[in-house]
Amino acid sequence: MLATIVYAINPKQDTPVEGFTSFSPTADKALKRKADLEAQISIGSYKNWNGEWRIGFIDRCIKNGWKIVVKNCMIG
């Protein structure tokens, strides 16, 4: 299964700040999900997401100036 992982880089610590993961059944869907998330984060439409925790995570990253990373990887 393919996963799209969102995390942040806090320059004051060695380990990335955990965000959230979304799963896709195909590579095409995972690539589309990654592109969609990157676009939504960059233009601010992430504020329309249903998940309050996810919105709060992105807000916290932006507030702290952390680099937000969205990547795809194989799980399992």
C-alpha positions as CSV (number, residue, x, y, z in Angstrom):
1,M,0.0,0.0,0.0
2,L,1.2,3.5,-0.7
3,A,1.1,6.2,1.8
4,T,1.3,10.0,1.7
5,I,3.0,11.3,4.8
6,V,2.9,14.9,6.0
7,Y,5.4,16.0,8.6
8,A,7.4,19.1,9.5
9,I,11.1,19.9,10.1
10,N,11.7,21.8,13.3
11,P,15.3,23.0,13.1
12,K,15.6,22.8,16.9
13,Q,15.2,19.1,17.1
14,D,16.8,16.0,15.3
15,T,13.6,14.1,14.6
16,P,10.8,15.3,12.3
17,V,7.5,16.5,13.8
18,E,4.9,13.9,13.1
19,G,1.9,15.0,11.2
20,F,-0.5,12.6,9.5
21,T,-0.6,9.8,6.9
22,S,-3.2,9.1,4.2
23,F,-3.3,5.8,2.3
24,S,-3.9,5.2,-1.4
25,P,-4.6,2.0,-3.3
26,T,-2.6,3.0,-6.4
27,A,0.5,4.9,-7.2
28,D,-1.5,7.4,-9.4
29,K,-3.8,8.1,-6.5
30,A,-0.9,8.6,-4.1
31,L,0.8,11.0,-6.5
32,K,-2.5,13.0,-6.9
33,R,-3.0,13.0,-3.2
34,K,0.5,14.4,-2.6
35,A,0.0,17.1,-5.2
36,D,-3.4,18.0,-3.8
37,L,-2.1,18.3,-0.2
38,E,0.9,20.4,-1.3
39,A,-1.4,22.8,-3.2
40,Q,-4.0,23.0,-0.4
41,I,-1.3,23.8,2.1
42,S,0.4,26.4,-0.1
43,I,-2.7,28.3,-0.9
44,G,-4.3,28.0,2.6
45,S,-7.3,25.9,1.6
46,Y,-6.3,23.3,4.2
47,K,-8.4,25.4,6.5
48,N,-11.4,23.8,4.8
49,W,-10.4,20.3,5.8
50,N,-12.7,18.3,8.1
51,G,-10.0,17.2,10.4
52,E,-9.5,19.8,13.1
53,W,-6.3,18.0,14.3
54,R,-4.8,18.2,10.8
55,I,-5.7,21.8,10.4
56,G,-4.1,22.6,13.8
57,F,-1.0,20.7,12.8
58,I,-0.5,22.8,9.6
59,D,-1.3,26.0,11.5
60,R,1.2,25.2,14.2
61,C,3.9,24.4,11.6
62,I,3.2,27.7,9.8
63,K,3.2,29.7,13.0
64,N,6.5,28.2,14.1
65,G,8.1,28.6,10.7
66,W,8.7,24.9,10.3
67,K,9.2,23.4,6.8
68,I,6.2,21.2,5.9
69,V,7.1,18.1,3.9
70,V,4.7,15.9,1.9
71,K,6.1,12.7,0.6
72,N,5.0,9.3,-0.7
73,C,6.3,6.0,0.4
74,M,5.5,2.3,0.4
75,I,4.0,0.8,3.5
76,G,4.1,-2.9,4.3
